[in-house]
Amino acid sequence: HKAIRRQRQMCIRDSNKGGKMLNRQVYVSDNEFIICPIADEDRDNYVELHRQINGEHTLFLNEHCKDMMWEQVLEGEDKVFSVFEINGDYCGSLELQNPDSDTPEIGIDLFENKRNKGIAPKVVKLLAKRCYKDRKVDYFLIRRTEFISQAIYLDFPT
């Protein structure tokens, strides 16, 4: 994706990894959140996220298909992003499905301890505005889990 190639590098202090500094490509950030393309170092957090959402039966924990599932996240047609607070805390993931469509879909999943704190509308809006800047779309479809209840309003120049 052209937009992802134009990313800048940023060091993130990942508090979930003992404060280790991670040199990451950043797709978009503001004064509260950093959104990065998902990378191998996000696997443990991503698997835990899906365990929290789907329980112990998530395919990301299944010995027979967990590596295939992870490879699909990294290399699939959909674009998956990790969301961090500015302090490096991992919050969850954003997924941009059908990114080349005139109506791409944005999905969001958050760690249990990050839900219902106003994070979802902020990071969805941040991602959507960045995507819109790269390529004009008619509108975004928003997918949310049952755990996320905030409304998300997007306003773009016409």
C-alpha positions in Angstrom: 0.0 0.0 0.0 1.5 3.4 -1.0 0.3 5.1 2.2 2.0 2.5 4.4 5.3 3.0 2.5 5.3 6.7 3.4 5.3 6.0 7.1 7.8 7.6 9.5 9.7 5.8 12.1 9.1 6.4 15.8 10.4 4.9 19.0 7.7 3.7 21.2 8.3 2.7 24.8 6.2 -0.4 25.1 5.2 -0.7 28.8 3.8 -4.1 28.1 7.3 -5.4 27.3 9.0 -4.0 30.4 9.5 -0.5 29.0 11.6 -1.8 26.0 12.0 0.8 23.3 10.5 -0.4 20.0 11.5 1.2 16.7 8.3 1.2 14.8 6.8 2.6 11.6 4.0 4.9 12.5 1.0 5.3 10.2 -0.6 8.1 12.2 -0.4 9.6 15.7 -1.6 12.5 17.7 -1.0 13.7 21.3 -2.8 10.6 22.8 -2.4 7.6 20.4 0.1 6.0 18.0 -1.2 3.7 15.2 1.3 1.4 13.6 1.1 -1.3 11.0 0.9 -4.6 12.9 4.3 -6.3 13.3 5.7 -9.6 14.7 6.5 -7.9 18.0 2.7 -7.4 18.5 1.8 -11.1 18.3 1.5 -11.8 22.0 -0.7 -8.7 22.6 -2.8 -9.5 19.5 -3.3 -13.1 20.6 -4.3 -12.0 24.1 -6.7 -9.5 22.6 -8.4 -12.3 20.7 -8.4 -14.5 23.8 -10.2 -11.8 25.7 -12.8 -11.4 22.8 -13.2 -15.1 21.8 -12.2 -17.0 24.9 -9.7 -19.9 25.0 -11.1 -21.3 21.8 -9.7 -18.5 19.6 -8.0 -19.9 16.6 -4.9 -17.8 17.5 -4.3 -20.4 20.4 -5.1 -23.5 18.3 -1.9 -25.5 17.8 -2.9 -26.6 14.3 -3.7 -23.1 12.8 -2.2 -20.4 15.0 0.8 -19.7 12.7 -1.4 -19.6 9.6 -3.8 -17.2 11.4 -1.0 -14.9 12.4 0.5 -15.0 8.8 -2.9 -13.9 7.5 -2.9 -11.0 9.9 0.5 -9.9 8.7 0.2 -10.6 5.0 -3.5 -10.6 4.2 -5.4 -8.1 2.0 -6.8 -6.3 4.9 -4.6 -3.8 6.7 -4.2 -4.4 10.4 -2.8 -1.8 12.8 -1.7 -1.9 16.5 -3.0 0.9 18.7 -0.8 2.3 21.5 -1.3 5.1 24.0 1.3 7.7 23.7 3.1 6.2 26.7 3.5 2.9 24.8 0.6 0.9 26.4 -0.9 -1.5 23.9 -4.7 -0.8 23.6 -5.8 -3.1 20.8 -6.0 -3.3 17.0 -7.7 -1.6 14.1 -8.4 -3.4 10.8 -9.0 -1.7 7.5 -11.0 -4.2 5.3 -11.3 -3.6 1.6 -8.8 -0.8 1.8 -9.0 -0.1 -2.0 -12.8 0.1 -2.0 -14.8 3.4 -2.1 -16.4 2.2 1.2 -13.7 0.5 3.3 -14.6 -0.9 6.6 -12.8 -0.1 9.9 -13.0 -2.6 12.7 -11.7 -2.1 16.2 -10.9 -4.5 19.1 -9.6 -3.2 22.4 -8.2 -4.9 25.5 -10.8 -5.3 28.3 -9.1 -2.7 30.5 -9.1 -0.2 27.6 -12.8 -0.5 26.7 -15.4 2.2 27.5 -12.8 4.9 28.1 -13.4 6.9 24.9 -10.5 5.3 23.0 -12.5 3.7 20.2 -14.0 6.9 18.7 -10.7 8.7 18.9 -8.6 6.1 17.2 -11.2 5.2 14.6 -11.4 8.9 13.7 -7.6 9.2 13.6 -7.3 6.2 11.3 -10.2 7.3 9.0 -8.9 10.8 8.6 -5.4 9.5 7.7 -6.9 7.0 5.2 -9.1 9.7 3.7 -6.0 12.0 3.3 -4.3 9.2 1.3 -7.3 8.4 -0.9 -10.8 9.9 -1.0 -13.5 7.4 -0.1 -17.3 7.7 -0.3 -17.7 6.7 3.3 -16.3 4.3 5.9 -18.2 1.4 7.4 -17.5 1.0 11.1 -17.4 -2.5 12.7 -17.3 -2.6 16.5 -17.5 -5.4 19.0 -20.4 -5.6 21.4 -18.0 -4.3 24.1 -17.6 -0.9 22.5 -20.6 1.3 22.8 -19.5 4.8 21.9 -20.9 6.5 18.7 -18.2 7.5 16.2 -18.8 10.7 14.2 -16.5 11.4 11.3 -16.5 14.8 9.5 -14.4 15.3 6.4 -14.1 18.2 4.0 -16.3 17.8 0.9 
